[in-house]
Amino acid sequence: MVDDRLIEVGRPSPRFLRKYGLSWFAEGENEDYFAPEILSVTETQVEHFRTQAASLYELAWRAARHVRERRLWAAAGIPDNAVELVDYSLREETGLHLAGRFDFAGGLGRAPLKLLEFNADTFSLAPETATVMPHQLELLPRRQRQGARQYNNLLSGLVHGFRRILNHHPNRHPSLLLSGMGHEEDWLNLELIGMAARQAGFRDVELMVLEKVIFSEDDGIFIELGPDEYQQFDFWFKMVPWDFIAFEEPELMDLLTRIVKKGLAVVLNPASSMLLQSKALLPFMQELAPTHPALLRSGLSRESLPDSGSYVAKPIFGRTGDNVSIFRHGKAAQSNEGDYGSFPMLYQELARFDQDVDGDCYQPSIFTAGQEPCALCIRRQDGLIVDDDAEFVGHVIGG
């Protein structure tokens, strides 16, 4: 139980959220998104998260190279029209992965730390972690505020990642276009990404919804400023999943393949992150490191799991808990509907979550900027499927 480590701080005020342009996180259905407590974690727990995330990051890349070397694209969930660019990216874009987020179960007390998935392509929770979570320390009772700290280097990690990418491309103009599909949450994440990019040395940073971005196989990536006036960008960061592009926008997938291979633009996160994002990579990670303490048994068929009958079924490119089902002793115990049911399913051994007295489950996540873990955030859910109804829980490092 984690109850004796929960510290009441209250929720961030509307004034604070307005100041940083984050009011959306506390409006309408989101009004209870920020938990009124933060969780005290130990230095030992944080170090365990950090070392395991670093190990898993390296292992994920080993598994990705294993897939490429043996041409196991279909088994890893990569569609035919994405193979060319993912293969190119694994060969030529080493070191260009900007950031991702590992989601775990356990690690906070009684339950062992286990990897659930790696959000390696598009990732959320960035503004909550970088901006709101530090503010929660200021809400601590006065006696606990002095010297209070968190494991939270997300913004500086992103800045370092962008500098690394710029150093890798010294002859490119430091211009960056940020694009999403129009969702408010995407814009809030992109604004933080843009802040980090500017601090890293990008001089021209703009935001534009995907449908208004111009892609040219001869000239690269542009936006229209006015009649017959265009701006070209050497770098493009997208809150648009590679799997969405490959499956739903195949013409754009073909265009991006030509644009990237011709060197007309650098896309972040690069196409290799589609393979890291695929939950079908998890069985390959297990194959390469069968005794890794943070890996759960997993496979693309139910028969690949132990006979306990307790497992999770989830789409290999699913998000926000959509189309996830929990089985206990062979019977469905909990399930979510969603938009990803057409994808192949990954079957994963059921992990244990740390819980509170109300039975709510705590899911810790570790951000990585490149290969470096850089921040911890936590969500709380009244069930085993963490979805859009989860609360965001801050933390403080205690004894």
C-alpha positions as CSV (number, residue, x, y, z in Angstrom):
1,M,0.0,0.0,0.0
2,V,1.2,3.5,-0.8
3,D,-1.2,5.4,1.4
4,D,1.3,6.4,4.2
5,R,3.5,8.0,1.5
6,L,0.7,10.2,0.0
7,I,1.0,13.9,1.0
8,E,-2.0,16.2,0.6
9,V,-1.0,19.4,-1.4
10,G,-4.2,20.3,-3.2
11,R,-4.6,20.8,-6.9
12,P,-2.8,23.5,-8.9
13,S,-4.9,26.7,-8.9
14,P,-6.7,27.9,-12.1
15,R,-4.5,31.0,-11.9
16,F,-1.3,29.0,-12.1
17,L,-2.6,26.9,-15.0
18,R,-3.7,30.0,-16.9
19,K,-0.3,31.6,-16.4
20,Y,1.3,28.7,-18.2
21,G,-1.4,28.1,-20.8
22,L,-2.4,24.8,-19.2
23,S,-6.0,25.5,-18.3
24,W,-7.2,22.7,-20.5
25,F,-5.9,20.2,-18.0
26,A,-8.4,21.3,-15.4
27,E,-11.5,22.1,-17.5
28,G,-14.6,20.0,-18.1
29,E,-13.9,16.3,-17.8
30,N,-10.3,17.1,-16.9
31,E,-11.1,19.1,-13.7
32,D,-10.0,16.2,-11.5
33,Y,-7.0,15.3,-13.6
34,F,-4.3,16.5,-11.2
35,A,-4.5,14.4,-8.0
36,P,-4.7,16.5,-4.7
37,E,-1.8,14.4,-3.3
38,I,1.8,13.7,-4.3
39,L,3.6,10.5,-3.6
40,S,6.8,10.3,-1.6
41,V,9.3,8.0,-3.3
42,T,12.8,6.9,-2.1
43,E,16.1,7.6,-3.7
44,T,16.6,3.9,-4.1
45,Q,13.3,3.5,-6.0
46,V,14.2,6.4,-8.3
47,E,17.7,4.9,-9.0
48,H,16.1,1.6,-9.8
49,F,13.7,3.2,-12.3
50,R,16.6,5.1,-13.8
51,T,18.9,2.1,-14.3
52,Q,16.1,-0.2,-15.6
53,A,14.9,2.4,-18.1
54,A,18.5,2.9,-19.3
55,S,18.9,-0.9,-19.7
56,L,15.6,-1.3,-21.5
57,Y,16.4,1.5,-23.9
58,E,19.6,-0.2,-24.9
59,L,17.7,-3.5,-25.2
60,A,15.0,-2.0,-27.3
61,W,17.6,-0.8,-29.8
62,R,19.2,-4.2,-29.8
63,A,15.9,-5.8,-30.6
64,A,15.2,-3.3,-33.3
65,R,18.6,-4.1,-35.0
66,H,17.8,-7.8,-34.6
67,V,14.5,-7.3,-36.5
68,R,16.3,-5.4,-39.2
69,E,19.1,-7.9,-39.7
70,R,16.7,-10.8,-40.0
71,R,14.1,-8.9,-42.0
72,L,11.4,-9.7,-39.4
73,W,9.4,-6.7,-40.2
74,A,6.0,-8.3,-40.4
75,A,6.5,-10.1,-37.1
76,A,7.4,-6.8,-35.5
77,G,4.3,-5.1,-36.9
78,I,5.9,-2.9,-39.5
79,P,3.7,-2.7,-42.7
80,D,5.2,-3.1,-46.1
81,N,5.0,0.6,-47.0
82,A,7.0,1.6,-43.9
83,V,9.8,-0.9,-44.2
84,E,12.0,1.1,-46.6
85,L,12.1,4.2,-44.3
86,V,12.3,2.3,-41.0
87,D,15.2,0.3,-42.5
88,Y,16.9,3.4,-43.7
89,S,16.3,5.1,-40.3
90,L,17.9,2.2,-38.4
91,R,21.0,2.4,-40.6
92,E,21.4,6.2,-41.1
93,E,19.7,8.0,-38.2
94,T,21.4,6.5,-35.2
95,G,21.3,9.0,-32.4
96,L,18.4,11.1,-33.7
97,H,15.8,9.7,-31.3
98,L,14.7,12.7,-29.3
99,A,12.6,11.3,-26.5
100,G,10.2,8.7,-25.3
101,R,8.4,7.4,-22.2
102,F,8.5,3.9,-20.6
103,D,5.4,2.9,-18.7
104,F,5.8,0.5,-15.8
105,A,3.8,-1.4,-13.2
106,G,5.2,-1.8,-9.7
107,G,8.5,-0.3,-8.5
108,L,6.9,1.8,-5.7
109,G,7.0,-0.6,-2.8
110,R,5.5,-4.1,-2.8
111,A,5.2,-4.9,-6.5
112,P,8.3,-5.6,-8.6
113,L,9.1,-3.2,-11.4
114,K,7.8,-4.5,-14.8
115,L,7.8,-2.8,-18.2
116,L,4.3,-2.5,-19.8
117,E,5.3,-0.6,-23.0
118,F,7.6,2.0,-24.5
119,N,6.0,5.2,-26.0
120,A,8.9,5.8,-28.3
121,D,7.3,7.6,-31.1
122,T,4.7,10.2,-29.9
123,F,4.6,10.7,-26.1
124,S,2.4,12.7,-23.8
125,L,2.5,13.9,-20.2
126,A,5.4,16.3,-21.0
127,P,3.8,19.6,-19.9
128,E,2.4,18.1,-16.7
129,T,5.8,16.7,-15.8
130,A,8.0,19.6,-16.8
131,T,5.7,22.5,-15.6
132,V,3.0,21.3,-13.1
133,M,5.0,18.8,-11.2
134,P,7.7,21.2,-9.9
135,H,4.9,23.6,-8.9
136,Q,3.4,20.8,-6.7
137,L,6.6,21.0,-4.5
138,E,5.6,24.6,-3.7
139,L,2.3,23.3,-2.5
140,L,3.9,21.1,0.1
141,P,3.3,21.9,3.8
142,R,6.0,24.5,4.9
143,R,7.9,22.1,7.1
144,Q,8.4,19.7,4.1
145,R,9.1,22.2,1.4
146,Q,12.7,23.1,2.3
147,G,15.1,21.0,0.3
148,A,12.2,19.1,-1.4
149,R,13.2,17.7,-4.8
150,Q,12.0,15.5,-7.7
151,Y,13.5,13.3,-10.4
152,N,12.6,15.7,-13.1
153,N,15.1,16.8,-15.7
154,L,12.7,16.6,-18.6
155,L,13.1,20.0,-20.1
156,S,16.9,20.0,-19.8
157,G,16.9,16.5,-21.2
158,L,14.9,17.7,-24.3
159,V,17.3,20.7,-24.7
160,H,20.3,18.4,-24.6
161,G,18.6,16.1,-27.1
162,F,17.9,18.9,-29.5
163,R,21.5,20.1,-29.2
164,R,22.8,16.6,-30.0
165,I,20.6,16.5,-33.1
166,L,21.8,20.0,-34.2
167,N,25.4,18.9,-33.7
168,H,24.7,15.9,-35.8
169,H,23.6,18.2,-38.6
170,P,25.9,21.2,-38.5
171,N,25.1,22.2,-42.1
172,R,21.4,22.3,-41.7
173,H,19.4,25.5,-40.9
174,P,18.1,25.3,-37.3
175,S,14.4,25.6,-38.4
176,L,11.8,23.4,-36.8
177,L,8.2,22.9,-37.6
178,L,6.0,21.3,-34.9
179,S,2.8,19.6,-36.1
180,G,-0.2,17.8,-34.5
181,M,-3.6,16.7,-35.6
182,G,-5.4,19.6,-33.9
183,H,-6.0,18.1,-30.4
184,E,-5.5,20.5,-27.6
185,E,-3.3,18.1,-25.6
186,D,-1.0,17.7,-28.6
187,W,-0.5,21.5,-28.8
188,L,0.4,21.7,-25.1
189,N,3.0,19.0,-25.6
190,L,4.3,20.7,-28.7
191,E,4.6,24.0,-27.0
192,L,6.9,22.5,-24.5
193,I,8.9,20.8,-27.2
194,G,9.2,24.1,-29.0
195,M,10.5,25.8,-25.8
196,A,13.2,23.1,-25.5
197,A,14.1,23.5,-29.2
198,R,14.5,27.3,-28.8
199,Q,16.7,26.9,-25.7
200,A,18.8,24.4,-27.7
201,G,19.5,26.8,-30.5
202,F,16.7,26.5,-33.0
203,R,16.0,29.9,-34.4
204,D,12.9,29.4,-36.5
205,V,10.3,27.4,-34.6
206,E,6.7,27.3,-35.8
207,L,3.5,25.3,-35.1
208,M,1.2,24.1,-37.8
209,V,-1.7,21.6,-37.9
210,L,-0.8,18.5,-40.1
211,E,-3.4,19.1,-42.8
212,K,-1.8,22.5,-43.6
213,V,1.8,21.3,-43.9
214,I,3.1,21.0,-47.5
215,F,5.2,18.0,-48.3
216,S,7.3,18.0,-51.6
217,E,9.4,15.1,-52.7
218,D,11.6,17.7,-54.6
219,D,11.9,20.5,-52.0
220,G,11.0,19.1,-48.5
221,I,8.6,20.4,-45.9
222,F,6.9,23.8,-46.0
223,I,4.1,26.0,-44.7
224,E,2.4,28.7,-46.6
225,L,2.8,32.2,-45.1
226,G,0.7,34.0,-47.7
227,P,0.0,34.1,-51.4
228,D,3.0,32.7,-53.1
229,E,5.0,32.9,-49.9
230,Y,6.4,29.8,-48.3
231,Q,8.7,28.8,-45.4
232,Q,10.8,25.7,-45.6
233,F,11.9,23.7,-42.6
234,D,15.0,21.5,-42.2
235,F,13.5,19.7,-39.1
236,W,9.9,18.5,-38.5
237,F,8.7,17.2,-35.1
238,K,5.3,15.5,-35.2
239,M,2.7,14.5,-32.6
240,V,1.4,12.2,-35.3
241,P,2.2,8.5,-34.9
242,W,4.2,6.8,-37.7
243,D,1.7,4.0,-37.6
244,F,-1.1,6.4,-38.3
245,I,0.8,7.8,-41.3
246,A,1.7,4.3,-42.6
247,F,-1.8,2.8,-42.2
248,E,-4.1,5.8,-42.7
249,E,-2.0,8.2,-44.9
250,P,0.0,5.9,-47.2
251,E,0.7,8.7,-49.8
252,L,2.2,10.8,-47.0
253,M,4.3,7.8,-45.9
254,D,5.7,7.5,-49.5
255,L,6.4,11.2,-49.6
256,L,8.2,11.2,-46.2
257,T,10.3,8.2,-47.3
258,R,11.5,10.2,-50.3
259,I,12.0,13.4,-48.4
260,V,14.0,11.8,-45.6
261,K,16.1,9.6,-47.9
262,K,16.9,12.5,-50.2
263,G,18.1,14.5,-47.1
264,L,15.5,17.2,-47.7
265,A,14.4,17.2,-44.0
266,V,14.9,15.4,-40.7
267,V,11.8,14.0,-39.1
268,L,11.6,13.6,-35.3
269,N,11.1,11.2,-33.8
270,P,12.7,9.3,-36.7
271,A,11.0,6.4,-38.5
272,S,12.9,3.9,-36.4
273,S,10.8,4.9,-33.5
274,M,7.8,3.2,-35.1
275,L,9.6,-0.1,-34.5
276,L,10.4,0.9,-30.9
277,Q,6.8,1.9,-30.4
278,S,5.4,-1.4,-31.6
279,K,4.5,-3.7,-28.7
280,A,5.3,-6.5,-31.1
281,L,9.0,-5.7,-30.3
282,L,8.6,-6.8,-26.7
283,P,8.8,-10.5,-27.4
284,F,12.1,-9.9,-29.3
285,M,13.4,-8.0,-26.3
286,Q,12.5,-11.0,-24.2
287,E,14.2,-13.4,-26.6
288,L,17.4,-11.4,-26.4
289,A,17.3,-11.0,-22.7
290,P,15.2,-13.8,-21.2
291,T,16.3,-13.1,-17.6
292,H,15.8,-9.3,-17.7
293,P,14.1,-8.6,-14.3
294,A,11.8,-5.8,-15.8
295,L,10.4,-7.8,-18.7
296,L,7.0,-9.6,-18.6
297,R,6.4,-12.7,-20.7
298,S,4.7,-11.7,-23.9
299,G,3.9,-12.9,-27.4
300,L,1.6,-12.5,-30.3
301,S,-0.5,-15.5,-29.4
302,R,-2.2,-16.6,-26.2
303,E,-0.2,-19.8,-26.3
304,S,3.1,-18.0,-25.8
305,L,2.2,-17.2,-22.2
306,P,2.3,-19.3,-19.0
307,D,-0.8,-21.3,-18.1
308,S,-2.0,-19.1,-15.2
309,G,-4.7,-17.6,-17.4
310,S,-4.0,-14.1,-16.1
311,Y,-2.8,-11.8,-18.9
312,V,-3.5,-8.7,-20.8
313,A,-4.4,-8.4,-24.5
314,K,-3.6,-5.1,-26.2
315,P,-3.2,-3.8,-29.8
316,I,0.4,-3.5,-30.9
317,F,-0.1,0.1,-31.8
318,G,-2.9,1.0,-29.3
319,R,-2.9,4.1,-27.1
320,T,-4.7,5.5,-24.0
321,G,-5.9,2.0,-23.0
322,D,-8.1,1.6,-26.0
323,N,-9.1,-2.1,-26.9
324,V,-7.2,-3.4,-23.9
325,S,-8.6,-6.5,-22.1
326,I,-7.6,-8.0,-18.7
327,F,-8.1,-11.7,-18.2
328,R,-7.9,-13.5,-14.8
329,H,-7.9,-17.3,-14.8
330,G,-8.9,-17.3,-18.4
331,K,-12.0,-15.1,-17.9
332,A,-12.3,-11.5,-19.0
333,A,-12.2,-9.2,-16.0
334,Q,-12.0,-5.7,-17.5
335,S,-11.9,-4.3,-21.0
336,N,-12.0,-1.0,-22.9
337,E,-13.4,-0.3,-26.3
338,G,-11.5,1.9,-28.8
339,D,-10.2,2.6,-32.2
340,Y,-7.3,0.1,-32.5
341,G,-9.1,-3.2,-32.6
342,S,-8.0,-3.9,-36.1
343,F,-4.4,-4.3,-35.1
344,P,-2.8,-7.6,-34.1
345,M,-2.8,-8.1,-30.4
346,L,0.0,-8.5,-28.0
347,Y,-0.6,-10.9,-25.1
348,Q,1.4,-10.0,-22.0
349,E,1.7,-11.6,-18.6
350,L,-0.5,-9.7,-16.0
351,A,1.7,-7.4,-13.9
352,R,1.1,-6.4,-10.3
353,F,0.5,-2.7,-9.6
354,D,1.3,-0.9,-6.3
355,Q,-2.1,0.2,-4.9
356,D,-3.6,2.3,-2.2
357,V,-6.3,1.4,0.3
358,D,-9.0,2.3,-2.2
359,G,-7.5,-0.2,-4.6
360,D,-6.4,2.5,-7.1
361,C,-3.4,1.4,-9.2
362,Y,-0.2,3.5,-9.6
363,Q,1.6,3.5,-12.9
364,P,5.0,5.1,-12.9
365,S,6.6,6.3,-16.1
366,I,10.2,7.3,-17.0
367,F,11.0,9.7,-19.7
368,T,14.1,9.3,-21.7
369,A,15.8,11.9,-23.8
370,G,17.9,9.9,-26.2
371,Q,19.4,7.1,-24.2
372,E,19.4,9.1,-20.9
373,P,16.5,8.6,-18.5
374,C,15.5,12.1,-17.3
375,A,12.2,12.2,-15.3
376,L,9.6,10.3,-13.4
377,C,5.9,10.9,-13.5
378,I,3.0,8.8,-12.1
379,R,-0.6,8.2,-13.0
380,R,-3.3,6.7,-10.8
381,Q,-6.3,4.7,-12.0
382,D,-9.2,2.9,-10.3
383,G,-8.6,-0.2,-12.3
384,L,-5.8,-2.1,-14.1
385,I,-6.2,-0.3,-17.5
386,V,-4.7,3.1,-17.4
387,D,-6.7,5.3,-19.8
388,D,-7.9,8.9,-20.3
389,D,-9.6,8.8,-16.9
390,A,-6.3,8.4,-15.0
391,E,-5.1,11.1,-12.5
392,F,-1.7,12.6,-12.7
393,V,0.2,12.2,-9.4
394,G,3.3,14.2,-8.6
395,H,6.1,13.0,-6.5
396,V,8.8,14.1,-4.0
397,I,11.9,12.2,-3.1
398,G,11.9,11.3,0.6
399,G,13.9,9.1,2.8
